[in-house]
């Protein structure tokens, strides 16, 4: 007979509105599920992204909803010992009363917890049907009741103040990129466990010698049950290729000589070992990576202020290149392993090696972390707390503690997770709102007496839990955090929002480079609709005034529309009366802002002792809903122009160029007789672990007609894992007869004639330039049926081109989405042909011979109002 049984309760689920007792139960759309998916399935609510529907269905989040299902009791094990029957709810969103066979057996109040309910005395006998009911209350109304009972209104950013009392995804209450859609329902699996003794947890502590030539796995199974457990847990460890390494029982210490180490992508391979624990019919399996991890925070050398903040994996300092992750869909059960993989592979193909799981979202599904382990994507993981002042009560303290313990135990074996962070911006919030926060007060008892008692969560409770459960993974109190204040530019990490709130031309590279000693964990780009083209934004193309409706509905932070307009006016000529032109302008602006930050940050990774900036994580990678936002790709996984710019800026080897102008007045008083000398500082960054011998070419072109003014090449050697200053080249304006404000600098790194990196530096702002003379030439070649791809040669004549966007010539979004571009948002100078590979996605019906690619670029987009 079986010693352990799992009975999944996934079939036959029905639902109804609880305050309509006479209404019929309806079948769910899927399982697991949330209420909006079920209402959509039956046509009871309109599709939220269309028109203003998300506003019209707010009533759903303020009603009670009842779910029910039935299942047959299993035959209990008969091998001796007292049998336990436990109902397991991996995720209930959020306030639910659980009833089994007409008896309430438990209630829930935390979306991030697994709830285990002993139903041994309530379950029907073997072979008899049981009735399970879940009554979900409104998280919003419950949050309001709790807030009223505490006697004060919470301070917060985004959403509603009551979200601070509710352990639910923060962005479900609305954010500046997400709609308010308050879901409820059984959003993760439900099942019955029947056992005498079970494996409740499997802790695997991985200790790696500093020399990297030995590792020890300390394996500790945790048991739950009533018997004396005279049958020990069997432990099996196998290597990446399946070779047997260890067979034993109980608590085990396994030594491995010369282990196959797990590396971040770009630095080595990602071999995974398999650990299995077996007790009777129950097997618990974990795939682990063996890696040596440190967060290095030591003083910088050469008199630079502050300390370093970089991750060191297997003794290799890592420059982190990546983005922030928000929930992949407002309706969480729609996200599956396939969709996770598509998103993570999009980051991977964009040369990213780190994702930050942001503190207003959730602890993701196991498959998310498994895919990151497999692909070598590092994870900076926030606890799910952010942007406000959380109340401190017995309930909140206990439930956040349980939430942290459960998720740390669930996720601690993943080698991809390299940092746990206490919150998103809560320390910054306390400072900006002048709360009672004394950074020099180290007594936790004092914190609880202040109006920011929540500090106790981040600076005491969570670090203590992490020290116990994940002692080999660094803990960081907040993001941003470090130094004398949270956003101190010399210690820890920063959120560099100010980069985007400034007019780009007023803040040249050297100003960004004052961000000495920081890991730039987040910066914003409030500048781009999350759409690839008009067809994805407007449900009715014939509507007379699509722009106003579109942006009122899809732009989740309407107050920032003015900000976008200011950015565009400062930087570009654009046609605000034409929606296609406006979309292109905002996409280009976001792409430019991305580039103006990423390259200078990377330039500061200067090698041992000079790691003045150790990475940048863009806000944000993805979207959960069609919206105008900061994301690099829209909710349908369509990359924006900024994605391709970031892909080039995150490449293993890049080249950069910054122009500077020095003024030499004729005397100390004149403001007229001033000589201005402009030069280009050329540098490169090599984030590989090998030296690179390359050729650097620096060429100057006239914006007016694309004429080559000068070109110089020389051999250079780039040391590994750092940036290198290459040369300073003067603009010879008198010799060329062209002023520097009409000259672009084109740089490239080549090896044996192959181009490894390019960069074109344009005069700023773009609105002062006339780029209309440039003519783009697209030549299709190398069509391959076997690889389902073709190459596109892209070049320019009669001028230089900025922001060339390549598109499939179609108005059918399904056809457009059938192709992937290897590069886009190109900057072009005459005589330099760039090759872009266009690949058909798997299973798409395409005709490679007939498909046509078209382009638009700055200077070609219509500046006249639409008729």
Rosetta blueprint (number, residue, H / E / L):
1 X L
2 X L
3 X L
4 X E
5 X E
6 X E
7 X E
8 X E
9 X L
10 X L
11 X L
12 X L
13 X L
14 X E
15 X E
16 X E
17 X E
18 X L
19 X L
20 X L
21 X L
22 X L
23 X L
24 X L
25 X L
26 X E
27 X E
28 X L
29 X L
30 X L
31 X L
32 X L
33 X L
34 X L
35 X H
36 X H
37 X H
38 X H
39 X H
40 X H
41 X H
42 X L
43 X L
44 X L
45 X L
46 X L
47 X L
48 X L
49 X L
50 X L
51 X L
52 X L
53 X H
54 X H
55 X H
56 X H
57 X L
58 X H
59 X H
60 X H
61 X H
62 X H
63 X L
64 X L
65 X E
66 X E
67 X E
68 X E
69 X E
70 X E
71 X E
72 X E
73 X L
74 X L
75 X L
76 X L
77 X L
78 X L
79 X L
80 X L
81 X L
82 X L
83 X L
84 X E
85 X E
86 X E
87 X E
88 X E
89 X E
90 X L
91 X L
92 X L
93 X E
94 X L
95 X E
96 X E
97 X E
98 X E
99 X E
100 X E
101 X L
102 X L
103 X E
104 X E
105 X E
106 X E
107 X E
108 X E
109 X E
110 X E
111 X L
112 X L
113 X L
114 X L
115 X E
116 X E
117 X E
118 X E
119 X L
120 X L
121 X L
122 X L
123 X L
124 X L
125 X L
126 X L
127 X L
128 X L
129 X E
130 X E
131 X E
132 X E
133 X E
134 X E
135 X E
136 X E
137 X L
138 X L
139 X H
140 X H
141 X H
142 X H
143 X H
144 X H
145 X H
146 X H
147 X H
148 X H
149 X H
150 X H
151 X L
152 X L
153 X L
154 X L
155 X L
156 X E
157 X L
158 X L
159 X L
160 X L
161 X H
162 X H
163 X H
164 X H
165 X H
166 X L
167 X E
168 X L
169 X L
170 X H
171 X H
172 X H
173 X E
174 X E
175 X E
176 X L
177 X L
178 X E
179 X E
180 X E
181 X L
182 X L
183 X L
184 X L
185 X E
186 X L
187 X L
188 X L
189 X L
190 X E
191 X E
192 X E
193 X E
194 X E
195 X E
196 X L
197 X E
198 X E
199 X E
200 X E
201 X E
202 X E
203 X E
204 X E
205 X E
206 X E
207 X E
208 X E
209 X L
210 X L
211 X L
212 X L
213 X L
214 X E
215 X E
216 X E
217 X E
218 X E
219 X E
220 X E
221 X E
222 X E
223 X E
224 X E
225 X E
226 X L
227 X L
228 X L
229 X L
230 X L
231 X L
232 X L
233 X L
234 X E
235 X E
236 X E
237 X E
238 X E
239 X L
240 X L
241 X L
242 X L
243 X L
244 X E
245 X E
246 X E
247 X E
248 X E
249 X E
250 X L
251 X L
252 X E
253 X E
254 X E
255 X E
256 X E
257 X E
258 X L
259 X L
260 X L
261 X E
262 X E
263 X L
264 X L
265 X L
266 X L
267 X L
268 X L
269 X L
270 X E
271 X L
272 X L
273 X E
274 X E
275 X E
276 X E
277 X E
278 X E
279 X E
280 X L
281 X L
282 X E
283 X E
284 X E
285 X E
286 X E
287 X E
288 X E
289 X L
290 X E
291 X L
292 X L
293 X E
294 X E
295 X E
296 X E
297 X L
298 X L
299 X E
300 X L
301 X L
302 X L
303 X L
304 X L
305 X L
306 X L
307 X E
308 X L
309 X L
310 X E
311 X E
312 X E
313 X E
314 X L
315 X L
316 X E
317 X E
318 X E
319 X L
320 X E
321 X E
322 X E
323 X E
324 X E
325 X E
326 X L
327 X L
328 X L
329 X L
330 X L
331 X L
332 X H
333 X H
334 X H
335 X L
336 X L
337 X H
338 X H
339 X H
340 X H
341 X H
342 X H
343 X H
344 X H
345 X H
346 X H
347 X H
348 X H
349 X H
350 X L
351 X L
352 X L
353 X L
354 X E
355 X E
356 X E
357 X E
358 X L
359 X L
360 X L
361 X L
362 X L
363 X L
364 X L
365 X L
366 X H
367 X H
368 X H
369 X H
370 X H
371 X H
372 X H
373 X H
374 X H
375 X H
376 X L
377 X L
378 X E
379 X E
380 X E
381 X E
382 X E
383 X L
384 X L
385 X L
386 X E
387 X L
388 X E
389 X L
390 X L
391 X L
392 X L
393 X L
394 X H
395 X H
396 X H
397 X H
398 X H
399 X H
400 X H
401 X H
402 X H
403 X H
404 X H
405 X H
406 X H
407 X H
408 X H
409 X H
410 X H
411 X H
412 X L
413 X L
414 X L
415 X L
416 X L
417 X E
418 X E
419 X E
420 X E
421 X E
422 X L
423 X L
424 X E
425 X L
426 X H
427 X H
428 X H
429 X H
430 X H
431 X H
432 X H
433 X L
434 X L
435 X L
436 X L
437 X L
438 X L
439 X L
440 X L
441 X L
442 X L
443 X L
444 X H
445 X H
446 X H
447 X H
448 X L
449 X L
450 X L
451 X L
452 X L
453 X L
454 X L
455 X H
456 X H
457 X H
458 X H
459 X H
460 X H
461 X H
462 X H
463 X H
464 X H
465 X H
466 X H
467 X H
468 X H
469 X H
470 X L
471 X L
472 X L
473 X L
474 X E
475 X E
476 X E
477 X L
478 X L
479 X E
480 X L
481 X E
482 X L
483 X L
484 X L
485 X L
486 X L
487 X L
488 X L
489 X L
490 X L
491 X L
492 X L
493 X E
494 X E
495 X E
496 X L
497 X H
498 X H
499 X H
500 X L
501 X L
502 X L
503 X L
504 X H
505 X H
506 X H
507 X L
508 X L
509 X H
510 X H
511 X H
512 X H
513 X L
514 X L
515 X L
516 X L
517 X L
518 X E
519 X E
520 X E
521 X E
522 X E
523 X E
524 X L
525 X L
526 X L
527 X L
528 X L
529 X E
530 X L
531 X L
532 X L
533 X L
534 X H
535 X H
536 X H
537 X L
538 X L
539 X L
540 X L
541 X L
542 X L
543 X L
544 X L
545 X L
546 X H
547 X H
548 X H
549 X H
550 X H
551 X H
552 X H
553 X H
554 X H
555 X L
556 X L
557 X L
558 X H
559 X H
560 X H
561 X H
562 X H
563 X H
564 X H
565 X H
566 X H
567 X H
568 X H
569 X H
570 X H
571 X H
572 X L
573 X L
574 X L
575 X L
576 X L
577 X L
578 X L
579 X H
580 X H
581 X H
582 X H
583 X H
584 X H
585 X H
586 X H
587 X H
588 X H
589 X H
590 X H
591 X H
592 X H
593 X H
594 X H
595 X H
596 X H
597 X H
598 X H
599 X H
600 X H
601 X H
602 X H
603 X H
604 X L
605 X E
606 X L
607 X L
608 X L
609 X L
610 X L
611 X E
612 X L
613 X E
614 X E
615 X E
616 X E
617 X E
618 X E
619 X L
620 X L
621 X L
622 X L
623 X L
624 X L
625 X L
626 X L
627 X L
628 X E
629 X L
630 X L
631 X L
632 X L
633 X E
634 X L
635 X L
636 X L
637 X L
638 X L
639 X E
640 X L
641 X H
642 X H
643 X H
644 X H
645 X H
646 X H
647 X H
648 X H
649 X H
650 X L
651 X L
652 X L
653 X E
654 X E
655 X E
656 X E
657 X E
658 X E
659 X E
660 X E
661 X E
662 X E
663 X E
664 X E
665 X E
666 X L
667 X L
668 X L
669 X L
670 X L
671 X L
672 X L
673 X L
674 X E
675 X E
676 X E
677 X E
678 X E
679 X E
680 X E
681 X E
682 X E
683 X E
684 X E
685 X E
686 X E
687 X L
688 X L
689 X L
690 X L
691 X L
692 X E
693 X E
694 X E
695 X E
696 X E
697 X E
698 X E
699 X E
700 X E
701 X E
702 X E
703 X L
704 X L
705 X L
706 X L
707 X L
708 X E
709 X E
710 X E
711 X E
712 X E
713 X E
714 X E
715 X E
716 X E
717 X E
718 X E
719 X L
720 X L
721 X L
722 X E
723 X E
724 X E
725 X E
726 X E
727 X E
728 X E
729 X E
730 X E
731 X L
732 X L
733 X H
734 X H
735 X H
736 X H
737 X L
738 X L
739 X L
740 X H
741 X H
742 X H
743 X E
744 X E
745 X E
746 X E
747 X E
748 X E
749 X E
750 X E
751 X E
752 X L
753 X L
754 X E
755 X E
756 X E
757 X E
758 X E
759 X E
760 X E
761 X E
762 X L
763 X L
764 X L
765 X L
766 X H
767 X H
768 X H
769 X L
770 X L
771 X L
772 X L
773 X L
774 X L
775 X E
776 X E
777 X E
778 X E
779 X E
780 X E
781 X E
782 X E
783 X E
784 X E
785 X L
786 X L
787 X L
788 X L
789 X E
790 X E
791 X E
792 X E
793 X E
794 X E
795 X E
796 X E
797 X E
798 X L
799 X L
800 X L
801 X E
802 X E
803 X E
804 X E
805 X E
806 X E
807 X E
808 X E
809 X L
810 X L
811 X L
812 X L
813 X H
814 X H
815 X H
816 X H
817 X L
818 X L
819 X E
820 X E
821 X E
822 X L
823 X L
824 X L
825 X L
826 X E
827 X E
828 X E
829 X L
830 X L
831 X L
832 X L
833 X L
834 X E
835 X E
836 X E
837 X E
838 X E
839 X E
840 X E
841 X L
842 X L
843 X L
844 X L
845 X L
846 X L
847 X L
848 X L
849 X L
850 X L
851 X L
852 X L
853 X E
854 X E
855 X E
856 X E
857 X E
858 X E
859 X L
860 X L
861 X L
862 X L
863 X L
864 X L
865 X L
866 X L
867 X L
